[in-house]
Amino acid sequence: MSKKRRSAKYVVRLNTEERSELEGMIGKGRDAAYRLLKARILLKADVGTNGDGWDDARIAEALETSASTVFRTRRQLVEEGLNAALARKKRETPPTPAIFDGEAEARLLQLACSEPPDGHARWSLRLLEKRVVELGIVEAASDSTIQRVLKKNALKPHRSRYWVIPPKANAAFVAAMEDVLEVYTRPHDPARPLVCLDETSKQLTKETRTPLPMKPSLEARFDYEYERAGVASLFMLFAPLEGWRHVAVRAQRTAVDYAHILKDLADTHFPDAEKITLVQDNLNTHRPASLYQAFPPTEARRIAGRFEWHYTPKHGSWLNIAECELSILARQCLDRRIPDRAKLETEIRAWTKHRNSDSAKVNWRFSTDDARIKLAHLYPQIS
């Protein structure tokens, strides 16, 4: 049967009351989208006194729907009436029961959070698919079904993250933490400047092919292959209250390198300071002993006396403000391929000059009172 003959078989002829009801629905716009669509179809298809009687193809094009939807709406009106035509068709067969429901879903989530099988770093969808059948959780399941369950519960067993996990209760941790936090609350004193020290490294890499520059509607492109050109060590010296920082680039991060960094800090950068308040993390080289490996005893003792030594707790390097500045350096300057140490020094020098000219500082707000509330689990419980 042709489309025209099918449409002619189910002629829409609305009376005044029905047409008024449909026009009222569209005017208010409060009904469900499918009901509003069907109302518009019936009004377009109406051949009554006020209707133009459009054909199915024209209605489908105008309302951006399918001709079959228009035809079914016609047929429902003629065979079942207006209310049936506006209603959503009832499901003839019951929905397929969920594979993972209730206890089965709970057991799958428990399995995804457990240790993976031997020889595997983490659970994959295929491993979970096989294991749930082996354990009798379900008779069969696809990896896509398992993925939907994990996604619904915001689980990502294929991903992990390295994190510094502090102990649950540790007096040494909280003592060092509160010491550093007390230092950060001191008022600015030019005679006793606060300087935070931290270290990192940068992998030097050379391009093997000339990159393609950015063009309109096309981002810059770099070849995925590169040539390793060694590693450079970076020492970040940051005085947050002065808005000053200095980054020293060296070949290594030995105790001797560290000792020379402290000498430069004391004699070159802050020669007039009465004493420098030094905050750093707990690396084994970050000790006055390193000075004795680089200088004669008298000189080592002199340099050590220029500093007031403070250490962040073990597993608490986030308390070092210099780590914040290293993060900014990594994002703003180092997030690219740099071929050699000379280029690295040039780029870091330019970045440092820009930051120092702006006197960029850090507004540290985490206090001892905050720590005793938010990190209460780190404090030993005294009965």
Secondary structure as GFF3:
##gff-version 3
##sequence-region A 1 383
A	DSSP	alpha_helix	3	9	.	.	.	ID=ss1
A	DSSP	alpha_helix	16	28	.	.	.	ID=ss2
A	DSSP	alpha_helix	33	45	.	.	.	ID=ss3
A	DSSP	alpha_helix	56	63	.	.	.	ID=ss4
A	DSSP	alpha_helix	67	80	.	.	.	ID=ss5
A	DSSP	alpha_helix	82	86	.	.	.	ID=ss6
A	DSSP	alpha_helix	103	112	.	.	.	ID=ss7
A	DSSP	alpha_helix	125	134	.	.	.	ID=ss8
A	DSSP	alpha_helix	143	152	.	.	.	ID=ss9
A	DSSP	alpha_helix	171	184	.	.	.	ID=ss10
A	DSSP	beta_strand	194	207	.	.	.	ID=ss11
A	DSSP	beta_strand	226	239	.	.	.	ID=ss12
A	DSSP	beta_strand	244	250	.	.	.	ID=ss13
A	DSSP	alpha_helix	255	264	.	.	.	ID=ss14
A	DSSP	pi_helix	265	269	.	.	.	ID=ss15
A	DSSP	beta_strand	276	280	.	.	.	ID=ss16
A	DSSP	alpha_helix	289	294	.	.	.	ID=ss17
A	DSSP	alpha_helix	297	305	.	.	.	ID=ss18
A	DSSP	beta_strand	307	311	.	.	.	ID=ss19
A	DSSP	three_ten_helix	317	319	.	.	.	ID=ss20
A	DSSP	alpha_helix	321	329	.	.	.	ID=ss21
A	DSSP	pi_helix	330	334	.	.	.	ID=ss22
A	DSSP	alpha_helix	341	357	.	.	.	ID=ss23
A	DSSP	alpha_helix	368	374	.	.	.	ID=ss24
A	DSSP	three_ten_helix	376	378	.	.	.	ID=ss25
###
